[in-house]
Amino acid sequence: MSIRDTNYFPSNVVKYILLFATSFILSQAVGQSVDSVRTAILDSVSIVEADTLDSAMVTQALPVKFDSTAYYTRELSFTRYLITSEQYQDALFLLSRLEAESASASSEQRDSIRFMMGWVNYFDQNFEESIYLLSKVSDDSEISTQAKFYKSICFVYLREYDQAKQNLNEITLDSGSLEWELKMFQLGAIALLERDYNSFDSLSPYFSENHFQFSIEEQSMLIYHEELSSYKRKSPWIAGGLSALFPGIGKFYAGYRGTPFGAMYMTLPLALVAIEAVILAGVLSPQFLVLGALFGVFYVGNIWGSALSVFSIKKEIFNEIDRNIIYDMHIPLRRVFWQ
């Protein structure tokens, strides 16, 4: 092997080492460039995303115009649904919240909130609270008439008839209109509750029976008037005398149909036992004295109860008619104003 051949291996190794080093340096440089480019791209994407997010946040932060009219209309409509479903507590909760935030509401919307709160309390039979809330509805409101009608019937339920009439008389209506006849109807019903038959006679000619909302109730009021004015109370003396002759007959005369038999079953057996005691043991025997005294208490009580029964049955009959009158006052309000 020549000298040239002996120097071949080292020189080739050096060449390969230099070539490898150069390749490694170039690959690192290229890798760093790729990483730089990738980093730059990611940074750009992050910047774009951040800008987009900031733009969305800014857009959300921009003030939006609040349509209070639509809001309160929607909420009051939902409240009406709750009332119709008899979910009174939920309706009252929603109305209380609306009243607390009603600064942006119109005067008419505030009146509607107060009216509906009074309405809910009326249906829930909180009549005093209903009167208070309905009184807060302004007189120039479109629903002032409705509020006064409902306030009037609240006074009727509380048996404050003068206040009820005063509220109705404050309502100014066109003669012959639906609501005007409803007013005459309500005043006539109050006259019956007060047993003021002369006032009813002066109001009943206005019952045209032409409005389907309360034509049947107008007919009923005429029937109630006839029943109340023509009722003849039975004589307590006759009732007591009949029960003295035969226990229980006086109550039957008064108008009761079930209780006379109760008095009969209590008194007659005691009478038979007392008679048996006097026959067997004599008038002065302890048995007769006890049983005779017991029979006397029931016998006298039977006579006294029969005499009082003519008054109690009249009260029961009149109370039943009064309940029917008030119910027939309530129904037209729902039909006329439940719209």
C-alpha positions in Angstrom: 0.0 0.0 0.0 1.4 3.5 -0.9 1.6 6.5 1.3 -1.4 7.9 -0.5 -3.4 4.9 0.4 -2.4 5.0 4.0 -3.6 8.6 4.3 -7.0 7.9 2.7 -8.9 6.7 5.9 -8.2 9.7 8.1 -9.0 12.2 5.5 -12.3 10.6 4.7 -13.3 10.5 8.3 -12.6 14.1 8.7 -14.7 14.9 5.7 -17.6 12.9 7.1 -17.3 14.5 10.4 -17.3 18.0 8.9 -20.3 17.0 6.7 -22.2 15.7 9.7 -21.4 18.7 11.8 -22.5 21.0 9.0 -25.8 19.0 8.5 -26.5 19.1 12.3 -25.9 22.8 12.5 -28.2 23.4 9.5 -30.9 21.1 10.9 -30.8 22.9 14.2 -31.1 26.2 12.4 -33.9 25.0 10.3 -35.7 23.5 13.4 -35.4 26.8 15.2 -36.8 28.6 12.2 -39.7 26.2 12.1 -40.3 26.6 15.8 -40.1 30.3 15.4 -42.6 30.3 12.5 -44.9 27.9 14.5 -44.7 30.1 17.5 -45.4 33.2 15.5 -48.4 31.5 13.9 -49.8 30.4 17.3 -49.2 33.9 18.7 -51.1 35.3 15.8 -54.0 32.9 16.3 -54.1 33.7 20.0 -54.1 37.4 19.2 -57.0 36.9 16.8 -58.9 34.8 19.3 -58.3 37.3 22.0 -59.4 40.2 19.8 -62.6 38.2 18.9 -63.3 37.5 22.6 -62.7 41.1 23.5 -65.0 42.2 20.8 -67.7 39.9 22.0 -67.3 41.1 25.6 -67.5 44.7 24.4 -70.5 43.9 22.4 -72.3 42.4 25.4 -71.3 45.3 27.5 -72.9 47.8 25.2 -76.2 49.2 26.6 -79.3 47.5 25.3 -82.6 49.4 25.1 -85.1 48.0 27.7 -88.7 47.7 26.5 -90.5 48.1 29.8 -94.0 48.1 28.1 -93.5 44.7 26.6 -91.9 43.4 29.8 -94.8 44.4 32.1 -97.4 43.3 29.5 -95.8 39.9 29.3 -95.5 39.6 33.1 -99.0 40.7 33.8 -100.3 38.3 31.2 -98.5 35.5 32.9 -99.9 36.7 36.3 -103.4 36.5 34.8 -102.7 32.9 33.8 -101.7 32.1 37.4 -104.9 33.7 38.7 -107.0 31.7 36.2 -105.2 28.6 37.4 -106.0 29.6 41.0 -102.3 29.7 41.9 -102.9 32.8 44.0 -99.7 32.7 46.1 -97.5 32.5 43.0 -99.4 35.3 41.4 -99.1 37.4 44.5 -95.4 36.7 44.7 -94.9 37.8 41.0 -97.0 40.9 41.5 -95.1 41.9 44.6 -91.8 41.7 42.7 -93.3 43.7 39.8 -94.5 46.4 42.3 -91.0 46.6 43.9 -89.4 47.3 40.5 -92.2 49.4 39.0 -90.2 52.6 38.9 -89.8 52.2 35.1 -93.4 51.2 34.6 -96.0 53.6 33.4 -98.8 54.9 35.7 -101.3 52.6 33.9 -99.1 49.6 34.4 -98.6 50.5 38.1 -102.4 50.7 38.4 -102.7 47.3 36.7 -100.2 45.8 39.2 -102.2 47.2 42.2 -105.5 46.1 40.7 -104.3 42.6 40.1 -102.9 42.4 43.6 -106.3 43.4 44.9 -107.9 40.9 42.6 -105.8 38.1 43.9 -106.6 39.0 47.5 -110.3 39.1 46.6 -110.2 35.6 45.1 -108.2 34.5 48.2 -110.9 36.0 50.4 -108.5 38.6 52.0 -111.2 41.3 51.6 -109.6 44.0 53.8 -106.3 43.7 52.0 -108.1 43.7 48.7 -109.9 46.9 49.5 -106.6 48.6 50.5 -104.9 47.6 47.2 -107.9 48.5 45.0 -108.1 51.9 46.7 -104.6 52.7 45.3 -105.8 52.5 41.7 -106.0 56.1 40.5 -109.5 57.5 39.6 -108.3 58.4 36.0 -107.1 54.9 35.3 -108.9 52.8 32.6 -109.5 50.1 35.2 -110.8 52.4 37.9 -114.4 51.2 37.3 -113.4 47.6 37.7 -111.5 48.4 40.9 -114.6 50.1 42.4 -116.9 47.3 41.5 -114.6 44.8 43.1 -114.0 47.0 46.1 -117.8 47.3 46.5 -118.3 43.5 46.7 -115.5 43.2 49.2 -117.4 45.5 51.5 -120.5 43.3 50.8 -118.6 40.2 52.0 -117.6 42.2 55.1 -121.3 43.2 55.6 -120.4 46.9 55.3 -123.3 47.7 53.0 -123.1 51.5 53.3 -119.5 51.5 52.1 -120.4 49.1 49.3 -123.2 51.5 48.1 -120.9 54.5 48.3 -118.3 52.9 46.1 -120.9 52.0 43.5 -122.4 55.5 43.6 -119.0 57.0 42.9 -118.9 55.3 39.5 -120.1 57.5 36.7 -121.5 55.6 33.7 -123.6 56.2 30.7 -127.2 55.4 31.4 -128.3 52.1 29.7 -124.8 50.8 29.2 -123.8 47.3 30.3 -121.8 48.5 33.2 -124.5 51.0 34.3 -127.1 48.2 34.4 -124.6 46.1 36.3 -124.4 48.9 38.8 -128.2 49.0 39.2 -128.1 45.3 39.6 -125.5 45.4 42.4 -127.3 48.2 44.2 -130.6 46.2 44.0 -128.8 43.1 45.5 -127.5 45.2 48.4 -131.0 46.5 49.0 -132.2 42.9 49.4 -129.3 42.2 51.8 -130.4 45.2 53.9 -134.1 44.0 53.6 -134.8 47.4 52.0 -137.6 46.2 49.7 -138.7 49.7 48.7 -135.2 50.5 47.4 -135.2 47.2 45.5 -138.6 48.0 44.0 -137.2 51.3 42.7 -134.1 49.6 41.2 -135.6 46.4 39.7 -137.3 48.2 36.8 -133.8 48.7 35.4 -133.2 45.0 35.2 -133.7 44.7 31.4 -132.5 41.0 31.3 -130.9 41.9 27.9 -127.3 41.3 28.9 -126.3 37.6 28.9 -123.6 38.3 31.4 -126.2 38.6 34.3 -129.7 38.2 32.8 -130.2 34.9 34.8 -128.9 36.6 38.0 -131.4 39.5 37.5 -134.2 36.9 37.3 -132.9 35.3 40.5 -132.9 38.6 42.3 -136.6 39.0 41.6 -137.2 35.5 43.0 -135.2 36.2 46.1 -137.2 39.4 46.6 -140.4 37.5 46.4 -139.2 34.8 48.8 -137.9 37.4 51.4 -140.8 39.8 51.3 -143.5 37.1 51.3 -142.0 35.0 54.1 -144.4 34.6 57.0 -142.9 33.6 60.3 -144.8 30.9 62.2 -146.2 31.5 65.6 -144.0 30.5 68.5 -147.1 30.0 70.7 -148.6 27.5 68.3 -145.2 25.7 68.0 -144.8 25.5 71.8 -148.4 24.3 72.2 -148.1 21.6 69.6 -145.0 20.3 71.3 -146.7 20.3 74.6 -149.4 18.0 73.2 -146.9 15.7 71.4 -143.1 16.2 71.6 -141.6 17.3 68.3 -144.7 18.3 66.5 -144.0 22.0 67.2 -140.7 21.9 65.3 -142.4 20.1 62.4 -144.9 23.0 62.3 -142.0 25.5 62.3 -140.5 24.0 59.2 -138.0 21.4 60.4 -138.3 17.9 59.0 -135.6 15.9 60.7 -135.2 17.2 64.3 -138.8 16.6 65.4 -138.1 12.9 65.5 -135.0 13.4 67.6 -137.1 15.3 70.2 -139.7 12.6 70.1 -137.3 9.7 70.6 -135.7 11.4 73.6 -138.9 12.5 75.4 -141.3 9.6 74.9 -139.1 6.8 76.3 -138.5 8.9 79.5 -142.2 9.5 79.8 -142.9 5.7 79.6 -140.1 4.9 82.2 -141.4 7.6 84.6 -145.0 6.2 84.3 -143.7 2.7 85.0 -141.8 4.0 88.0 -144.9 5.7 89.5 -147.0 2.6 89.0 -144.5 0.2 90.5 -143.0 2.3 93.3 -145.4 5.2 93.9 -145.3 8.9 93.4 -142.8 9.6 96.3 -140.4 6.8 95.3 -136.8 7.9 94.5 -137.1 6.2 91.1 -140.1 8.2 90.1 -138.6 11.5 91.5 -135.4 11.1 89.5 -137.0 9.8 86.3 -139.9 12.3 86.6 -137.5 15.2 87.0 -135.5 14.0 84.0 -138.6 13.7 81.9 -139.7 17.2 83.0 -136.4 18.8 81.9 -136.7 17.2 78.5 -140.4 17.9 78.1 -140.0 21.6 79.0 -136.9 21.9 76.9 -138.8 20.4 74.0 -141.6 23.0 74.3 -139.1 25.9 74.6 -137.0 24.7 71.7 -140.1 24.4 69.5 -141.1 28.0 70.3 -137.6 29.2 69.4 -137.4 27.1 66.3 -139.7 29.4 64.4 -137.1 32.2 64.8 -134.0 30.0 64.0 -135.5 28.5 60.8 -136.3 32.0 59.5 -132.7 33.0 60.2 -131.4 29.9 58.4 -133.7 30.5 55.4 -132.6 34.2 55.1 -128.9 33.3 55.5 -129.2 30.8 52.7 -130.8 33.4 50.5 -128.2 36.0 51.4 -125.4 33.6 50.4 -127.1 33.1 47.0 -127.5 36.8 46.6 -123.8 37.5 47.2 -122.8 34.6 44.9 -125.1 36.1 42.1 -123.4 39.4 42.7 -120.0 37.9 42.2 -120.6 35.9 39.0 -121.5 38.9 36.8 -118.3 40.7 37.8 -116.2 37.8 36.5 -118.2 37.7 33.2 -118.1 41.4 32.6 -114.5 42.2 33.6 -112.8 38.8 33.0 -111.5 39.7 29.6 
